Amino acid sequence: MIKFFKEIISYKNFIFIFYLNSIKSKFSNNNLGYLWIIINPLVQVMIYALILSSVMKIKFLQIESEYAYIIYLLSGILCWTFFYSLTINIMNVFFKNKNLVKKINFPKHTLYFTSILSSLVDFILLLTLVLLSFIYLNHSINFKILYLIPVTFVLIIFSASFGILISVLAIFIKDLYHAVPIILNLLFWLTPIVYPLDIIPVNYQGYFFMNPIFHFVSIYQELILYGKTPSITLFSIILIISLMFLSISIALYKKFEEVIADYI
Amino acid sequence: MNILSVKKISKKYIKEKSFFKNIFFKKKDKIEDENVLENISFDLKRGETLGIIGKNGAGKSTLLKIISGVSPQTEGSLKVNGTLNSILELGAGFDYELDGEANCFNYLSLNGKNIKEIKKVIKDIKEFSELGNYFYQPLRTYSSGMIIRLAFSCTTVFKPDILILDEAFAVGDQFFQVKSFKKIKELKKKGTSIIFVSHDKSSIMNLSDKVLYIEKGKQVKIGNPEETYNLYNKNISENTDSKNKPEDSLLEYGTGEATIVSSELLDESDNLISSCYVGQKVKIKTRIKVKKPKIEKIILGIQITDRFGQNIFGTNTWDTDKIIHKPDIDSEYEFSIKLVLSLGKGIYTVSSALVGGNTHLDKNFCWRDKLLTFEIYHKKRDSSFVGITYLEHSIEMRSLK
């Protein structure tokens, strides 16, 4: 475990350079170039804000603002998008960089960190856009928004653990590359993001609490929409669960690290 | 001290499903495995060069992958004392959307270098690779020669302790090959140990201190370059011989009134050979059999082609008036064509034909494509030249004053 992180530190140059170059490789040959980095989250925000909010007319009793639903929606989307992009990026990382993994000897988990870096930058861009649109909608945000930082940190641990787990299993069970995005899509609609939890009958709500991503999403929603401080108990529980999940994933990765190049 | 020691390395590829099951369920699946490598052992000293030879699929690349640490061995031990760089495949580790410079940054940072160190050498890489402005173009616009130039420049710029080069390395053009040979020798002098795979006899002879010959994953011989290469050559020619029987060949056509029974390449003392040096005197001995009666005349033609299919030399027995007139059925004849092979380095094939007239368009009894294969190598470093043929020459020099 210590070696796992030590190697990351000694390869920090690679992680950084590789990330910058991957952006370059993705965008530098397009006409709009780096603008594409912004366009994607911008369109996403607009779709959810404009289209969904005019279709779904849901009132939030606690909040007067007519834009309450948009804010609710965007805060959930923000959290979900980060979870989704991080999981998928990490899951695909060996397959996408086959040429590197199969031919060059280096600690392969450095690639996980380039994925985290790339998802994190996308997330910060999206977050900035969302916060800007809140100012436009006259939704006040106070310093409590800083609680997002530790919560997001735990979210990274959780999503990365999930991604690492799948990335190793998918080497042997290639179907996962196709199955996981579909499963995550289902999970999206089983998480109260587009709709509030209240519309679910009470005796079914229990099932929603079993969904770990629900807790992250609800912390985001409550922080951003109501400015509510997340409860310490809930935070510690998700932190402990995420850390346990991470150690399981790393152990699995360590077990198969050597043979990844043979089977990818 | 040994910079690299390989002890009894074996490699099995296990099907991924069985591999996975065995780890998780402890239930031993019946493993359908294949020994790709078996019991390979050797040591390498500082500054020593090892050439690896063997046919396609012998396990050479797998061995290099294991030494590079990309793929683990199933059994045996491997000890590497120092830094190791390798070119395992054309364009390995490169992103084709990125330009040459960015790829250098990626590659060198993978070797643990920081931005400052890379910036320092980036100019050297650009110069050595001779890419000019292509250095700032995406790799997808490169030719394979350019990619190998970039890869070679990147891998050698920091003088690794061990350098591993797979066959892909031979892609560069003549100029770059000479340049990289020079660089390899320079690295060698400075203490870099080199392991390389080649099918080219001259590179094997010129560069290596010892040669490892692998066949079907087994170590056949390791030792003196000359002896090892000759053993390899002998085994290869024995194999190609059996292929040369007409029944096996698909590249045969004609009326079948007369057929070519066998064709052999012999040196002056009648030994079977498959490679010769520039200017060697050889004999191509061809036996033919007449299958049908009432043939007017039979003429034998041969044609030597290089690996690009270019016709290098052709002649027939019409021109030299060695024509078989009205042969009896079932009679056999033997032609012996003496040649001086003043050809450039490379691999050549010989095709033969039996015809009834001056060209094979007249009456084609039997045409056998690529009946023989041979390789030309440079005997001595100082007799080397460039081009497709060797011209007898002498050079005089005098000072004008």
Interface residues (C-beta under 8 A of the other chain):
Chain A: S10 Y11 N13 F14 F16 I17 F18 N21 S22 K24 S25 K26 S28 N29 N99 L100 K102 K103 I104 N105 F106 I171 F172 I173 K255 F256 E258 V259 A261 D262 Y263
Chain B: Y13 E16 K17 F19 F20 I23 K65 S68 G69 V70 S71 P72 L84 S86 L88 E89 G91 A92 G93 F94 D95 E97 L98 A102 N103 F105 N106 S109 L110 G112 K113 N114 I115 P138
